[in-house]
Amino acid sequence: MVRQTAQTALTMRSERKSIADSIGDTVENLVADLCSDDPRALARVYEAIGGHSSYNNFDDLPEEWTASEFAEWPERGVKLCSDERDKLTTGYVACAMWCGVMAYKHDDDCPCSGEHDSPVGDDACTCEPEMVSSCDAGVGELDDSDLRDDARKELTHDAHEFYADNITYLRASTLTMERSGHNFWLTRNRHGAGFWDDKSRGTPEADAALDRLTEASHAAGSMDLVLGSDGKVGVL
């Protein structure tokens, strides 16, 4: 029950940010601790929430809930799951590397084209290369091993935040977490596919959840990645 109370306290973005700020840490780290089975990590996040919101929020609640009591306050049952979050993140990053990476397409005689003995960096290029998708630039298949550390961190942060903010709708959508991660990238960047493609395949409740996930994805704003001259992918 204490963990459910803590999870409820971390459900709202503003509350999570306030708790994290109170101990000089990040929301991502707090959520990770709450998803952990390590008692030391759990103790840390409980202490942070209790110190910010008062320990009475734990002590005043019953230790057990009846089925009817649980149903009357369903958000008490929202439990963050690191396995779900990791699967969503994997799908999200895989989709980003598949269709979200841009690259510079240089002229054939440009020293940046990679066909010369001593290619120069993009910042020294004089051919004014066009920016196209990495596929159109002739770049091979990319994966998360091609990411710069800061880009991997930003992608992971966005996926974790989307999961924490929309866990109820993600589960109600009936999609796998990998597919949801895939759809998150497509939808936030307003590709011709996304969460709406899965509507009318489930229940009306699932369709409503997909609508909410579409709205949340659009609210996240668009994001592009770029392949640098060092062969690593960063945030554009």
C-alpha distance (Angstrom), angle and dihedral (degrees) to the residues before:
residue distance angle dihedral
M1 . . .
V2 3.78 . .
R3 3.80 90.3 .
Q4 3.82 90.3 50.6
T5 3.81 89.2 51.8
A6 3.79 90.9 50.2
Q7 3.79 91.4 48.2
T8 3.78 90.3 51.7
A9 3.80 89.8 51.7
L10 3.80 89.4 54.2
T11 3.81 95.4 46.6
M12 3.81 96.9 88.6
R13 3.78 116.0 67.4
S14 3.82 95.7 -138.9
E15 3.80 91.3 51.1
R16 3.81 92.6 49.0
K17 3.81 90.8 50.4
S18 3.80 92.8 49.4
I19 3.80 92.7 49.8
A20 3.80 92.4 47.6
D21 3.80 92.0 47.8
S22 3.79 90.9 50.7
I23 3.81 90.6 64.8
G24 3.79 97.9 30.9
D25 3.79 95.3 -111.1
T26 3.81 138.5 114.9
V27 3.79 128.8 -94.7
E28 3.80 88.9 -125.4
N29 3.80 91.5 59.8
L30 3.81 92.7 47.6
V31 3.80 92.4 51.1
A32 3.80 90.3 46.9
D33 3.80 90.3 52.9
L34 3.79 91.4 49.5
C35 3.80 90.6 51.9
S36 3.79 91.7 48.9
D37 3.79 126.3 100.3
D38 3.81 90.1 -149.8
P39 3.83 106.7 111.8
R40 3.80 90.6 -148.4
A41 3.79 91.6 56.4
L42 3.80 91.8 46.2
A43 3.81 91.2 48.7
R44 3.78 89.5 52.5
V45 3.80 94.5 54.0
Y46 3.83 93.1 42.4
E47 3.79 89.2 53.1
A48 3.79 90.9 49.2
I49 3.82 93.0 50.3
G50 3.79 93.8 42.4
G51 3.80 92.6 48.0
H52 3.78 91.0 50.7
S53 3.80 102.6 37.1
S54 3.85 101.8 25.1
Y55 3.76 126.1 -97.7
N56 3.81 88.9 -110.8
N57 3.80 86.0 81.1
F58 3.81 86.0 69.5
D59 3.79 100.7 35.2
D60 3.81 97.8 48.4
L61 3.79 94.7 56.4
P62 3.82 123.4 89.3
E63 3.77 117.4 -104.4
E64 3.79 91.9 -132.0
W65 3.79 134.8 32.5
T66 3.77 128.5 -150.9
A67 3.81 116.9 -132.3
S68 3.81 91.3 -105.7
E69 3.81 92.7 49.0
F70 3.78 90.1 49.3
A71 3.82 91.9 50.4
E72 3.81 92.5 49.7
W73 3.80 90.7 61.0
P74 3.83 104.6 31.5
E75 3.78 96.2 170.4
R76 3.80 87.0 70.1
G77 3.77 86.0 69.8
V78 3.82 95.6 56.4
K79 3.77 103.2 114.2
L80 3.77 121.4 -177.2
C81 3.79 113.7 -132.8
S82 3.79 122.9 -161.2
D83 3.81 91.7 -155.2
E84 3.81 91.7 56.0
R85 3.78 91.3 45.3
D86 3.80 92.4 49.9
K87 3.81 91.8 50.2
L88 3.80 91.6 50.3
T89 3.81 89.9 48.6
T90 3.81 91.7 49.9
G91 3.81 91.6 52.4
Y92 3.78 91.7 45.2
V93 3.81 96.0 51.0
A94 3.81 92.8 42.7
C95 3.80 91.0 54.2
A96 3.80 92.0 46.2
M97 3.81 91.1 53.3
W98 3.79 91.1 45.7
C99 3.82 100.1 51.6
G100 3.79 109.1 1.0
V101 3.80 104.9 67.7
M102 3.79 120.2 102.1
A103 3.81 124.8 -163.5
Y104 3.80 138.6 -173.5
K105 3.81 114.8 -105.2
H106 3.79 107.3 -150.9
D107 3.79 130.0 -161.6
D108 3.80 114.7 -95.2
D109 3.79 92.0 -110.8
C110 3.79 95.3 45.9
P111 3.82 115.7 114.1
C112 3.83 87.1 -134.9
S113 3.80 92.5 63.1
G114 3.79 93.2 87.6
E115 3.79 93.4 -122.6
H116 3.79 93.9 101.6
D117 3.78 132.9 80.3
S118 3.79 94.4 -118.2
P119 3.82 110.9 28.7
V120 3.77 116.6 -172.9
G121 3.79 130.6 -139.2
D122 3.80 122.1 -89.8
D123 3.80 90.3 -107.9
A124 3.83 89.7 64.3
C125 3.80 95.9 44.7
T126 3.81 117.9 121.4
C127 3.81 100.7 -175.4
E128 3.83 95.2 81.4
P129 3.81 94.6 -128.2
E130 3.78 120.7 -143.8
M131 3.78 117.4 -119.4
V132 3.78 111.4 -127.7
S133 3.78 137.1 155.4
S134 3.78 112.9 -69.6
C135 3.83 89.3 -114.8
D136 3.81 91.5 56.9
A137 3.80 89.6 47.5
G138 3.78 90.5 58.8
V139 3.79 94.8 -110.3
G140 3.79 115.4 153.9
E141 3.79 125.9 -122.7
L142 3.80 113.7 -53.7
D143 3.81 130.6 -154.6
D144 3.79 138.7 176.0
S145 3.81 91.5 -77.8
D146 3.82 86.9 70.6
L147 3.82 92.8 59.2
R148 3.76 124.2 107.4
D149 3.79 112.5 -123.0
D150 3.80 94.1 -110.9
A151 3.81 91.8 50.1
R152 3.81 91.9 49.2
K153 3.79 89.6 50.0
E154 3.81 92.8 50.6
L155 3.79 93.9 47.1
T156 3.80 91.2 47.9
H157 3.80 92.2 47.8
D158 3.82 92.3 51.9
A159 3.80 92.4 47.9
H160 3.80 92.9 48.0
E161 3.80 91.9 48.1
F162 3.80 92.5 48.2
Y163 3.79 89.9 50.8
A164 3.81 94.1 48.8
D165 3.81 93.8 45.7
N166 3.80 96.5 45.8
I167 3.79 106.5 28.9
T168 3.82 94.1 124.8
Y169 3.81 92.9 52.5
L170 3.80 92.7 42.6
R171 3.78 91.1 57.2
A172 3.80 94.0 41.2
S173 3.82 90.3 52.8
T174 3.85 89.0 67.0
L175 3.82 89.9 -140.6
T176 3.77 121.4 132.9
M177 3.77 113.7 -103.2
E178 3.82 90.7 -116.9
R179 3.80 91.0 55.8
S180 3.79 90.7 45.6
G181 3.79 89.8 53.6
H182 3.80 89.5 49.5
N183 3.81 90.7 49.5
F184 3.79 92.4 47.4
W185 3.81 91.3 61.2
L186 3.81 93.5 44.6
T187 3.80 94.2 45.4
R188 3.81 98.7 45.1
N189 3.81 88.7 52.5
R190 3.80 92.4 44.8
H191 3.79 96.9 -123.4
G192 3.79 118.4 168.1
A193 3.79 89.4 -93.4
G194 3.77 136.6 49.0
F195 3.77 144.3 112.5
W196 3.80 92.1 -26.4
D197 3.81 90.7 65.4
D198 3.80 89.3 71.5
K199 3.79 95.7 54.2
S200 3.81 120.7 115.9
R201 3.81 90.5 27.3
G202 3.79 95.3 93.2
T203 3.77 139.5 20.2
P204 3.81 127.2 -43.7
E205 3.81 86.9 -105.3
A206 3.81 90.1 56.0
D207 3.81 90.9 49.5
A208 3.80 90.7 50.6
A209 3.81 89.8 51.2
L210 3.80 90.4 50.6
D211 3.81 89.5 53.2
R212 3.80 90.2 53.2
L213 3.80 91.3 47.7
T214 3.80 89.4 51.8
E215 3.80 90.5 52.6
A216 3.80 92.0 47.6
S217 3.81 91.3 49.0
H218 3.79 92.8 51.1
A219 3.80 89.9 48.3
A220 3.82 89.0 57.0
G221 3.81 89.7 64.2
S222 3.77 129.4 -137.9
M223 3.79 125.7 -58.2
D224 3.81 133.3 -168.0
L225 3.78 132.7 -166.4
V226 3.80 126.1 -150.7
L227 3.80 132.9 -156.5
G228 3.78 109.9 -130.7
S229 3.78 129.0 -150.4
D230 3.80 87.9 -99.7
G231 3.80 90.4 64.8
K232 3.82 92.4 -111.5
V233 3.80 126.3 120.9
G234 3.79 119.7 -126.5
V235 3.80 137.6 169.5
L236 3.79 112.4 -80.6
